[in-house]
Amino acid sequence: MARYVWCDTLRGHGWIGPALCFLVIEAIICTQTGSVVPTYAASAAALLFISTWVTIATVNNEDPVQLSITVVTVGNVSEVRLAKLGVALLMGATLSVVGIVGPLLTTSFDATGADVIAGAVAQLLTVLTGVAFGALLSRPVVLKKAWAVLLGFGVCLATVVIPYGPPTRQLLVLFDQPGEFALSPGLLFVAFETIGITIVAVYVSLRLARWRG
Amino acid sequence: MPAQGSSGRLAGVNKRFGRGGPWILRDIDLVLLPGSRTVIVGDNGSGKSTLLRVAAGLTRPTSGTVIRATEVSYGPERLAGRSNFTAWEYLGHMGRIRGLDRATLEARRRHLVERLGLLPDPYTPIDSLSRGNKQKVVIAQAFLAPVGLIVLDEPYSGLDTKASRTLDDLAESERAGGTAILMSSHADPMGPGSGQVCRIVDGRLTQMPSAGGAPEYRRIELTGTERSCAADQILSTAGLRRAHLDQRRGVLTLVVDVPDADALLLEAIANGWSVTGVAPLPAGGNENSGESRI
């Protein structure tokens, strides 16, 4: 199942737009010098939007008629949806590798091991949040592409700008504090919060997908 | 919910889209017996596709119960949208999802594309195929692996005569193996092999007489012990032509008119019998010969 979704998604080209967009953002933010931490923070914030986009593109990639065959063949709409979300997570994680390694290779940032670990954790958390948002914004929960884009942008922006907005705003605040926070209680709290949000969002999306048929 | 004794069953199914929408399906009762072929006929927009989607498990009924075989395959009316695969690749993926091993998958998909006459070849992207050839891909994936129930929405639309005949052969072959076939059609099917024909009008299903006016029968085999399973009610079911009880094996064999087969099956299951076989018996056959009544 995962192999089918992976092949279908890669050939669908829906991932190219967000992937190129992320590379452009990386190219722009990697021109700074000094500590790598602010760059990682910016990458994490960007990955929230990009991951939401990738997830919507992945889940919506298969034509609805073809999807109906897949669902009956697999025997379970939830299994198909989970496979698509898994592929979206894998794509987001691949982009986060670019977000972590890219700045180290292209410019002379000051980076400690703790900075890299913290950056990786933060980016994976925003990727996970993007998958959660994308699950709620893709078919058959949100049918119209325009609404999905509008709602996706609004929700992602809200978690970045609203004070204490989980998890992006909280991560940005943590990154802004001096000192290493790779294993800080604050980061651990955000991680648990993100995993909780993701589980709830994916569960709700699975229920809605089954309900809407 | 998996079906017991049948490949699928819809009981008291109603469907409407939205709270205030019109009823698309009303009080649908349908039993899909192993080895049976059921054709739903009706006008455009009469609810045929919705009924098939409900039977396949793609659409939830507003009310009522749907019980189906564990393994179901589904062929929609046509692949209208974009596809990212060639027919060969697509059938490969569907076969792997079905759990077919490599050798079986290779043999099965080659057999299907050759029999259906996929043109120009199976390595052409599905997007580039004509409507009829896309329909062949839909049919091929539905017949890739053995399943309990095959649901086909307007399978003959867009098919040439040869491919239509091949579809009939494939369906007959699967029926012989105990698979139930449920399909829809605009036109009333002709011929004795049409099976059970039901017309959907105003969301309600009515069973049609079999094609050509010739009676068709169903041979039903039940197993159980006399002590735990009552036979009296079954033997008083309307449409029963013949009954034979093999006491040593505990097998009760019945021949019944097709329109009454569903009621008899339900009665048998309710009385504790297990359905071990259901097969069509051609019209004009030996429905009254040979075995004696109990």
Interface residues (C-beta under 8 A of the other chain):
Chain A: M1 R3 Y4 C7 D8 R11 G12 D63 P64 V65 Q66 S68 I69 T70 V71 V72 T73 V74 G75 R210 W211 G213
Chain B: R53 A56 G57 L58 T59 R60 T70 E71 V72 S73 Y74 G75 P76 R78 L79 A80 G81 R82 S83 N84 F85 E89 H93 M94 R96 I97 R98 V138 Q141 V151
